Amino acid sequence: MTPRKWLVVLAACVFSAGLAAGAESCVAPLENVCALPGDEATPAGGGAPAPLVLGKPGVIHQTAIRLKQPKKSADRAEGGPNHVMFTLWIPEGLKTVRGIYHTPFNLDTVEKEQSRAMARNWGFALVGGNFMRVNRAEMGPAFVAGLADLASRSGHAELAHVPLLFSSMSAGTGMCLALAEHLPGRTLACGLVALEVGPDTPAVRDVPMITIFGSKDGQQLPKLEALLPQRRAEFDASWSIAVQWGRGHEWGQSNNLLWPFFDAVIRQRYPADVSPANGPVKLLRCDPARAWLADPASWKNRAPTIASASNYMADKTAACWFPSEDVARVWQAFVVDKPLVQITEPSPQGDKKPLAIFPPGADVLVKVAVSGAFVARKIVLFDRATRLGEAPVVSGKAELQAGKLAPGFHTLIAQAIGADDRMELSRPATILIQSPN
């Protein structure tokens, strides 16, 4: 019998409500090997990897899937040569999981506080994995098998069919693409960082994707500038690219663009009043009437060119695609080179700075600094495409209240206006307002 579908079930790492925060993670021993119909069970052990030692409070389930072909090498291949490992975290008290945020090259995603906050906001579960050195053809089937087992282990049957978000960097981006190609009907979007990749086939034409890269990361800039028009012309891919100037092979401040991108996609593609508790969710296509485009050839400009798809005058097949004006506005600020305006508080997430999280009803104070190279008379504050207010610039600084923002992600952008009405943009700062529930 082929071992391809053997499931190696690792015990869940569970913290009871009585454990104090900061207590060490418990790791139970390997329990047994479960066989799917048609497979032969083998004795406990069987070369299965040991459970990960995890240290954050909460219930974290683990499983490992036996591969048909051994991994190509042991390089960064957690789980040993014959298994792919997965981890699962579900927000406390969540009755029905609406979707999954999966990082196929990071098992510890389930422990990251910003990822947990993101998951709570969307009602999603976090699933970590590591497909390093796994044959590409086996990635999709192994992922599906892993979700089926985690669904059983957690008591959340919907995990086997909920919509999916894939995100990773470097080698993990290719893993995201392999999974999206295997499950295009379930894939909401892909966020790809630090590799010159994008959609490869028409099968993922309607899966929104964004590729973020550093301008100093090898030849990624010229390669992606060449690949974008090729893919957009070949099959009208729902794809965009975004540069992080001065950065190399790193994540940097990518989340300040990825979170609003995912947020917009979820709002458009996830049908209202549909619950995965009742079965698979049929995702909608992003509304073409709401699409915006951007010219990557203009991203050295102080305000890169963006426009609604209906009003875009340049070559549309060479343009970055966005699901909405909100995301286009964030991209426009994100790709500014050497910005002369900076939101200093709240700080953008990244570079070891955490996601700024505020309680429900908070009136967020925003502080802005303007370079001495630009004489600004006022700051106009935006939440993506929505104007929030303005304040005068005094000695190169300005402060203003964002107001009481609704629960969820918000992306702050500051426009500095000079005496001659010249405009400079800050980089975006994405924050999260917690839900009162």
C-alpha positions as CSV (number, residue, x, y, z in Angstrom):
1,M,0.0,0.0,0.0
2,T,1.2,3.5,-0.7
3,P,2.1,5.5,2.4
4,R,1.1,8.8,0.8
5,K,-2.0,9.3,2.9
6,W,-0.8,8.0,6.2
7,L,-1.5,10.5,9.0
8,V,0.8,10.8,11.9
9,V,-1.2,12.3,14.7
10,L,0.7,14.3,17.2
11,A,-0.9,15.2,20.5
12,A,-2.2,18.7,20.9
13,C,-0.4,21.1,23.1
14,V,-3.0,22.3,25.5
15,F,-3.1,25.0,28.2
16,S,-6.0,24.9,30.6
17,A,-7.7,28.1,31.7
18,G,-6.1,27.7,35.1
19,L,-2.5,28.0,33.7
20,A,-0.8,31.3,34.3
21,A,0.2,33.4,31.3
22,G,3.8,32.6,30.4
23,A,3.7,29.0,31.5
24,E,5.8,26.5,29.5
25,S,4.1,24.7,26.6
26,C,3.2,21.1,27.3
27,V,4.3,18.5,24.7
28,A,2.6,15.2,24.9
29,P,4.3,12.1,23.4
30,L,3.3,10.7,20.0
31,E,0.1,8.8,20.4
32,N,-0.5,6.7,17.3
33,V,-0.5,6.4,13.6
34,C,-3.9,6.6,11.9
35,A,-4.6,5.2,8.5
36,L,-7.0,6.6,6.0
37,P,-9.3,4.1,4.1
38,G,-7.2,1.9,2.0
39,D,-4.0,2.4,3.9
40,E,-2.2,0.1,6.3
41,A,-1.6,1.3,9.9
42,T,1.9,0.9,11.3
43,P,3.0,0.8,14.9
44,A,3.3,4.0,16.8
45,G,6.6,5.8,16.1
46,G,7.4,4.6,12.6
47,G,9.9,7.4,12.1
48,A,7.3,10.1,12.8
49,P,8.7,13.5,14.0
50,A,8.5,14.5,17.6
51,P,6.0,17.2,18.5
52,L,7.3,20.8,18.5
53,V,8.0,22.4,21.8
54,L,5.8,25.5,21.8
55,G,5.7,28.2,24.5
56,K,2.7,30.4,24.1
57,P,-0.6,30.0,26.0
58,G,-3.5,28.5,24.2
59,V,-4.5,25.3,22.5
60,I,-2.2,24.4,19.7
61,H,-2.9,21.2,17.7
62,Q,-0.2,19.4,15.8
63,T,-0.1,16.8,13.1
64,A,2.3,15.3,10.5
65,I,1.6,13.9,7.1
66,R,3.6,11.1,5.7
67,L,5.0,11.8,2.2
68,K,5.1,9.4,-0.8
69,Q,8.5,10.6,-1.8
70,P,11.2,11.6,0.8
71,K,12.2,15.3,0.9
72,K,15.0,16.3,-1.5
73,S,17.3,17.2,1.4
74,A,17.4,17.9,5.1
75,D,18.0,21.6,4.6
76,R,15.5,23.5,6.9
77,A,13.2,20.6,6.6
78,E,11.5,20.3,10.0
79,G,9.7,17.0,10.5
80,G,12.3,14.7,9.2
81,P,12.7,13.3,5.6
82,N,9.3,11.6,5.3
83,H,6.7,13.9,6.9
84,V,5.2,17.4,6.6
85,M,4.3,19.0,9.9
86,F,1.4,21.4,10.6
87,T,0.3,23.4,13.6
88,L,-3.1,24.9,14.3
89,W,-4.4,27.7,16.6
90,I,-8.0,28.8,16.8
91,P,-9.0,32.0,18.5
92,E,-10.5,31.5,22.0
93,G,-14.3,31.1,21.9
94,L,-14.6,31.1,18.1
95,K,-17.6,28.8,17.4
96,T,-17.1,28.5,13.6
97,V,-13.9,29.2,11.8
98,R,-14.5,31.4,8.7
99,G,-11.2,30.8,7.1
100,I,-7.5,29.8,7.4
101,Y,-4.4,32.0,7.2
102,H,-1.6,29.6,6.3
103,T,2.1,30.1,6.2
104,P,3.7,27.1,4.4
105,F,7.2,27.9,5.5
106,N,6.6,28.8,9.2
107,L,5.3,26.4,11.8
108,D,5.5,29.1,14.6
109,T,3.0,31.4,13.0
110,V,0.5,30.0,15.5
111,E,2.5,31.7,18.3
112,K,2.9,35.2,16.9
113,E,0.8,37.8,18.7
114,Q,0.2,39.9,15.6
115,S,-1.0,36.9,13.7
116,R,-3.3,35.9,16.5
117,A,-4.7,39.4,16.5
118,M,-5.3,39.3,12.8
119,A,-7.0,35.9,13.1
120,R,-9.3,37.1,15.8
121,N,-10.3,40.1,13.7
122,W,-11.3,38.0,10.7
123,G,-12.6,35.0,12.6
124,F,-9.9,32.8,11.0
125,A,-7.6,30.0,12.3
126,L,-3.9,30.1,11.9
127,V,-2.2,27.1,10.3
128,G,1.6,26.8,10.2
129,G,3.6,24.4,8.1
130,N,6.9,23.6,6.5
131,F,7.0,22.3,2.9
132,M,10.8,22.9,2.5
133,R,12.3,20.3,0.2
134,V,8.9,18.6,-0.4
135,N,8.1,17.6,-4.0
136,R,5.8,20.3,-5.4
137,A,3.2,17.7,-6.6
138,E,2.8,16.5,-3.1
139,M,2.2,19.9,-1.4
140,G,-1.5,20.2,-2.2
141,P,-2.5,16.7,-1.3
142,A,-0.5,16.8,1.9
143,F,-2.0,20.1,2.9
144,V,-5.5,18.8,2.3
145,A,-4.8,15.7,4.4
146,G,-3.3,17.8,7.2
147,L,-6.4,20.0,7.4
148,A,-8.6,17.0,7.5
149,D,-6.8,15.6,10.4
150,L,-6.6,19.0,12.2
151,A,-10.4,19.3,11.7
152,S,-10.9,16.0,13.4
153,R,-8.4,16.8,16.2
154,S,-9.9,20.2,17.0
155,G,-13.5,19.4,16.6
156,H,-13.9,22.0,13.9
157,A,-15.1,20.0,10.9
158,E,-15.3,23.2,8.8
159,L,-11.5,23.4,8.6
160,A,-11.6,20.8,5.9
161,H,-13.3,23.1,3.5
162,V,-13.0,26.8,4.7
163,P,-11.5,29.5,2.4
164,L,-7.8,30.1,2.5
165,L,-5.2,32.9,2.7
166,F,-1.6,31.9,1.8
167,S,1.3,34.1,2.8
168,S,5.1,33.6,3.0
169,M,8.5,34.9,2.0
170,S,11.4,33.6,0.0
171,A,11.1,29.8,-0.7
172,G,7.7,29.9,1.0
173,T,6.2,32.0,-1.9
174,G,6.6,29.1,-4.3
175,M,4.8,26.9,-1.7
176,C,1.9,29.4,-1.6
177,L,1.6,29.3,-5.4
178,A,1.6,25.4,-5.4
179,L,-1.2,25.3,-2.8
180,A,-3.2,28.0,-4.6
181,E,-2.9,26.1,-7.9
182,H,-4.1,22.9,-6.2
183,L,-7.0,24.7,-4.5
184,P,-7.9,27.7,-6.6
185,G,-11.6,27.6,-5.7
186,R,-10.8,27.9,-2.0
187,T,-8.0,30.4,-2.2
188,L,-9.0,34.0,-1.2
189,A,-5.6,35.5,-2.0
190,C,-1.8,35.1,-1.8
191,G,0.7,37.5,-0.2
192,L,4.2,36.8,-1.5
193,V,7.3,38.5,-0.2
194,A,11.0,38.4,-1.2
195,L,11.1,36.3,-4.4
196,E,10.5,37.1,-8.0
197,V,7.4,35.0,-8.4
198,G,3.7,35.6,-9.3
199,P,0.8,33.7,-10.8
200,D,1.9,31.0,-13.2
201,T,-1.2,29.6,-14.8
202,P,-4.7,30.7,-15.8
203,A,-6.0,28.4,-13.0
204,V,-5.3,31.2,-10.5
205,R,-6.4,34.1,-12.8
206,D,-9.1,35.2,-10.3
207,V,-7.0,34.6,-7.2
208,P,-5.8,38.1,-6.1
209,M,-2.0,38.1,-5.5
210,I,0.6,40.7,-4.5
211,T,4.4,40.3,-4.6
212,I,6.5,42.6,-2.3
213,F,10.2,42.7,-2.7
214,G,13.3,44.7,-1.7
215,S,15.0,46.9,-4.3
216,K,18.4,45.6,-3.2
217,D,17.3,41.9,-3.3
218,G,19.4,40.6,-6.2
219,Q,17.6,41.0,-9.6
220,Q,14.1,40.9,-8.2
221,L,13.2,44.4,-9.3
222,P,14.0,44.0,-13.1
223,K,12.7,40.4,-13.1
224,L,9.3,41.4,-11.6
225,E,9.0,44.5,-13.7
226,A,9.4,42.2,-16.7
227,L,7.1,39.4,-15.4
228,L,4.2,41.6,-14.4
229,P,3.2,42.7,-17.9
230,Q,3.8,39.2,-19.2
231,R,1.3,37.6,-16.8
232,R,-1.2,40.4,-17.0
233,A,-1.2,40.1,-20.8
234,E,-1.3,36.3,-20.9
235,F,-4.3,35.7,-18.7
236,D,-5.3,39.1,-17.1
237,A,-3.9,38.0,-13.7
238,S,-5.3,39.7,-10.6
239,W,-1.8,40.6,-9.6
240,S,0.4,43.5,-8.4
241,I,4.0,44.1,-7.4
242,A,5.3,46.5,-4.7
243,V,8.9,47.6,-4.1
244,Q,10.4,48.3,-0.7
245,W,13.2,50.8,-1.5
246,G,16.6,50.2,0.1
247,R,15.7,46.8,1.4
248,G,17.2,43.4,0.7
249,H,15.9,39.9,1.3
250,E,13.6,40.7,4.2
251,W,9.9,41.0,5.3
252,G,10.4,44.6,6.3
253,Q,7.1,46.5,6.6
254,S,5.2,44.3,4.2
255,N,2.3,43.8,6.6
256,N,1.3,47.4,6.2
257,L,0.3,46.6,2.6
258,L,-0.7,42.9,3.0
259,W,-3.2,43.4,5.8
260,P,-5.3,46.0,3.9
261,F,-5.0,43.9,0.7
262,F,-6.3,40.8,2.4
263,D,-8.9,42.8,4.2
264,A,-10.3,44.2,1.0
265,V,-10.2,40.8,-0.7
266,I,-12.1,39.1,2.1
267,R,-14.8,41.8,2.0
268,Q,-15.3,41.4,-1.7
269,R,-14.9,37.6,-2.2
270,Y,-16.5,36.2,1.0
271,P,-20.3,36.0,0.5
272,A,-22.4,37.8,3.1
273,D,-24.4,35.7,5.5
274,V,-22.7,32.5,4.4
275,S,-21.3,30.2,7.1
276,P,-18.8,27.4,6.5
277,A,-20.6,25.5,9.2
278,N,-23.2,24.7,6.5
279,G,-20.6,23.4,4.0
280,P,-18.0,24.8,1.5
281,V,-18.1,28.5,0.7
282,K,-18.4,29.5,-2.9
283,L,-16.1,32.5,-3.2
284,L,-17.1,35.5,-5.4
285,R,-14.8,37.0,-8.0
286,C,-13.5,40.5,-7.1
287,D,-15.8,43.1,-8.6
288,P,-14.2,44.4,-11.9
289,A,-16.1,47.7,-11.5
290,R,-14.3,48.4,-8.2
291,A,-10.8,47.5,-9.5
292,W,-8.0,50.1,-9.6
293,L,-4.7,50.0,-11.5
294,A,-1.2,51.5,-10.9
295,D,1.8,52.2,-13.1
296,P,4.9,50.6,-11.6
297,A,7.0,52.7,-14.0
298,S,5.9,55.7,-11.9
299,W,6.9,54.4,-8.5
300,K,10.0,56.7,-8.4
301,N,7.6,59.6,-8.6
302,R,6.6,61.5,-5.4
303,A,3.0,60.3,-6.0
304,P,3.0,57.2,-8.1
305,T,0.2,57.0,-10.7
306,I,-3.0,55.2,-9.7
307,A,-6.6,55.3,-11.2
308,S,-9.8,53.3,-11.4
309,A,-9.6,50.7,-14.1
310,S,-12.2,52.6,-16.1
311,N,-10.1,55.8,-16.0
312,Y,-6.7,54.3,-16.3
313,M,-5.1,55.8,-19.5
314,A,-1.8,53.8,-19.7
315,D,-1.3,50.2,-20.8
316,K,-3.6,48.2,-18.6
317,T,-1.8,44.9,-19.3
318,A,1.4,46.4,-17.8
319,A,-0.4,47.8,-14.7
320,C,-0.6,46.6,-11.1
321,W,-4.1,45.4,-10.3
322,F,-5.9,46.1,-7.0
323,P,-9.3,45.0,-5.8
324,S,-10.3,48.6,-4.7
325,E,-9.3,52.2,-4.4
326,D,-8.4,51.6,-0.7
327,V,-5.6,49.2,-1.6
328,A,-4.4,51.3,-4.5
329,R,-4.0,54.3,-2.1
330,V,-2.0,52.2,0.3
331,W,0.2,50.9,-2.5
332,Q,0.8,54.4,-3.7
333,A,2.1,55.4,-0.2
334,F,3.9,52.1,0.4
335,V,6.2,52.4,-2.7
336,V,7.3,56.0,-2.2
337,D,11.0,56.3,-2.3
338,K,12.7,58.2,0.5
339,P,9.5,59.7,2.0
340,L,9.8,63.2,3.4
341,V,6.8,62.6,5.7
342,Q,6.7,60.0,8.5
343,I,3.9,58.8,10.8
344,T,5.8,58.5,14.0
345,E,2.9,57.4,16.2
346,P,1.4,54.9,15.9
347,S,4.5,53.3,14.3
348,P,4.0,51.1,11.2
349,Q,4.4,47.4,12.1
350,G,7.7,45.8,11.1
351,D,11.4,46.2,11.8
352,K,10.8,44.6,15.3
353,K,7.9,47.1,16.0
354,P,4.6,45.4,16.9
355,L,1.2,45.8,15.4
356,A,-0.4,48.8,17.1
357,I,-3.6,47.5,18.7
358,F,-6.3,49.8,20.2
359,P,-9.3,49.0,22.4
360,P,-12.8,49.5,21.0
361,G,-13.9,53.1,20.8
362,A,-10.3,54.5,21.1
363,D,-9.7,57.9,19.6
364,V,-6.3,57.3,18.0
365,L,-3.7,60.1,18.3
366,V,-1.5,60.4,15.2
367,K,1.8,62.1,15.2
368,V,3.6,63.2,12.0
369,A,7.1,64.5,11.3
370,V,8.1,66.3,8.1
371,S,11.6,66.5,6.8
372,G,13.4,69.8,6.8
373,A,13.8,69.3,3.0
374,F,10.1,70.0,2.6
375,V,8.3,73.0,3.9
376,A,4.7,71.8,4.7
377,R,1.9,74.0,5.9
378,K,-0.5,71.2,6.8
379,I,-1.0,67.5,7.2
380,V,-4.1,65.7,5.8
381,L,-4.7,62.3,7.3
382,F,-6.3,59.4,5.5
383,D,-7.5,56.0,6.4
384,R,-6.7,54.3,3.0
385,A,-8.9,56.4,0.7
386,T,-11.1,58.0,3.4
387,R,-10.1,61.5,4.6
388,L,-10.0,61.7,8.4
389,G,-8.9,65.3,9.0
390,E,-6.1,67.8,8.9
391,A,-3.8,69.8,11.2
392,P,-1.2,72.6,10.7
393,V,2.5,71.8,10.7
394,V,4.4,73.6,13.4
395,S,8.2,73.2,13.5
396,G,8.1,70.2,11.2
397,K,5.5,68.3,13.4
398,A,1.8,67.8,13.5
399,E,-0.7,66.0,15.7
400,L,-4.3,65.1,15.1
401,Q,-6.9,62.7,16.2
402,A,-8.0,60.0,13.8
403,G,-11.4,59.8,15.6
404,K,-13.2,56.7,16.8
405,L,-12.6,54.1,14.1
406,A,-14.7,51.0,13.6
407,P,-13.3,47.7,14.8
408,G,-10.9,46.1,12.3
409,F,-7.8,47.0,10.4
410,H,-7.2,50.7,9.4
411,T,-4.3,52.0,7.3
412,L,-3.1,55.6,8.1
413,I,-1.5,57.7,5.4
414,A,-0.3,61.3,5.9
415,Q,-0.3,63.8,3.1
416,A,1.9,66.9,3.7
417,I,0.8,69.9,1.7
418,G,3.3,72.7,0.9
419,A,2.7,76.4,0.3
420,D,2.6,75.8,-3.4
421,D,0.2,72.8,-2.9
422,R,2.9,70.3,-3.7
423,M,2.1,67.1,-1.9
424,E,4.3,64.5,-0.2
425,L,3.2,61.1,1.1
426,S,4.1,59.1,4.2
427,R,4.5,55.4,4.2
428,P,1.4,53.6,5.4
429,A,0.9,52.6,9.1
430,T,-1.7,49.8,9.5
431,I,-3.3,49.5,12.9
432,L,-6.0,47.3,14.5
433,I,-9.1,48.4,16.5
434,Q,-10.3,45.5,18.6
435,S,-13.8,44.3,18.5
436,P,-15.9,44.8,21.7
437,N,-17.0,41.1,21.6
